[in-house]
Amino acid sequence: MRALVQRVTEAFVEVDGATIGRTGAGLLVLVCAMNGDDETAAEKLAARVAKLRIFRDDEGRMNRSLLDVGGGALVVSQFTLAADTRTGNRPGFSSAAAPEDGRRLYEHFAECLRTQGIGVETGNFGADMTVRLVNDGPVTIWLDTADRA
């Protein structure tokens, strides 16, 4: 699985002009399940996100995790993280998981964060969404479970 993690002071997601999910200080997590991913990949990614030390400590260094600071997470499905841009000008998305698998793993990822005590709100899988955020830092981190295989 892949995730683009952004440290935010606030973030929210809208569908048809209505806010369906939001977080204050914490993380915006854009998530994509890839072909071959399973529940174990979602669990590993959720553990990495929860423990990723990208929040400032008392000395201003990035040394605290989402768990340490008690922040929330807004989790949004983002199949375009599977974009293959190696050839041509139009990205391909064939490495993204099939929609039914993507939905299952996206929901499992969000639930895994919740079971760690993190307040999680989500977007609407497959919907045309508008995501607004205030990136804190800015801090943006790319995670891919395949990088640790």
Protein Blocks (a to p, Z undefined) as FASTA:
>chain_A
ZZdddddfbdcddeehiafbdcdedddddddddehiafklmmmmmmmmmmmccbccfkop
afbdfklnopacdddddfklmpcckgojbdcfklpccfklmmmmmmmmmmmmmmnopacd
dddehiacddddddehiacddddfklmZZ
